[in-house]
Amino acid sequence: MSRVTQPNKTSQPMPGNVKAALAKRELMDAFRDRPDYQQNDYLKWIALAAGPAAKDKRLQQMLEELANGGLFKGEPWTAPAPVTRATSTPSS
């Protein structure tokens, strides 16, 4: 199957420098609030950058996007509304 129809669902490990940067800027919760596919994509995107300067640039972009919200890798993104369960009321 092609990668388009069957995306890679393997979780990416979080490197220590990414974990430290998220903790330092108190953005770990913002990172964890993103959907799993975004968490994995951010980590893969940073890991695949060519060289330390490119990796750092991508890390900084991720941190800014998490801090400000509304973007995912430079593209507009809106978090989905929280799912609420309907509650039934007893009939009288």
Secondary structure by P-SEA (a helix, b strand, c coil): ccccccccccbbbbcaaaaaaaaaacaaaaaaaccaaaaaaaaaaaaacccaaaaaaaaaaaaaaaacccccccccccccccbbbbbbcccc
